[in-house]
Amino acid sequence: MGRVVSRRVDEEMSSHRVIRASEIGQYAFCARAWWLGSVQGQPSSHQREMTAGEIVHRRHGRGVGMTTRLTLLAYVLLAIAIILGILWLIGLVM
């Protein structure tokens, strides 16, 4: 009994497709374009623009990642400076 239920759940889960936020935006902008691409599998006629957008998004993502790492480094250096300042004030470091 457990296997039958499990198999049925697996089949139902595999029949459900994950809808991405970009697809919702595409549907809101033009339901027909979404249907042609997502249901009919026809490629967009704007491949060049989409590729350019992907490149811009990747570049932005790298910038965000670098900003995050630099912020972390700044906090670590600030903590070291505070510790050294406290040690200097109490006379442990000259």
C-alpha positions, 0 to 999 in steps of 0.5 A, a space after each residue: 500500500 505504501 509503495 502505491 501511494 508513494 508512486 502516485 505522489 511521485 507521478 503527481 510531483 513529476 507532472 507539476 512543473 515549477 514556474 519561475 518568477 520570470 515566467 510570471 512576468 512574461 505571462 503578465 506582459 504577454 500571455 501569448 508569448 508565454 504560451 508559445 514559449 512554455 507550452 508550445 516550445 517555440 524559441 523567442 525571436 529575441 534571443 540576442 536580447 535575452 543573451 545580452 540580459 543574461 550577461 548583464 545579470 551575471 555581471 551584476 551577480 559577480 558585483 554583488 558577490 564581490 561587495 558582500 566579500 568586501 563588506 565582510 573583510 571590512 568588518 573583520 578589519 574593523 574588529 581587528 582594529 578595535 581589539 588592537 585599540 583596546 589592547 593599546 589603551 590598556 598598555 598590552 601593545 606598544 
